Amino acid sequence: MSTADATPTVDVTEPAAEQALALLEGEGMDTDVAGLRLFVQQGGCAGLSYGMRFDGAPEDDDDVVEAHGLRVFVDPASEQYVEGSVLTYETGLENAGFDVENPNVSRECGCGESFRT
């Protein structure tokens, strides 16, 4: 688990935290315990893709990052791929949603949905 002295696995911008917290609360989840799970899975044309979902509580071996009141859960297998990343929330005319700015990515697919490290 992350501690205050350790560098967090991921950073979260304030707009991303606010959006995720609003969605968690809209689902009736307790934001003191529940959080956003960020994970990496096989898939996409570049080989790996991000996944996100709300979980009621972290697993025992999760890294738990707290930022701007949001708890983010990262499993050990995903941690190596997302370490140093920043979770943002973008709004715009064409797209609105969460985005992972990942310094470990060596190549992304054209649509930006998958990556390779």
Secondary structure, 3 states (H helix, E strand, C coil): CCCCCCCCCEEECHHHHHHHHHHHHHCCCCCCCCEEEEEEEECCCCCEEEEEEEECCCCCCCEEEEECCEEEEECHHHHHHHCCEEEEEECCCCCCEEEEECCCCCEECCCCCCEEC
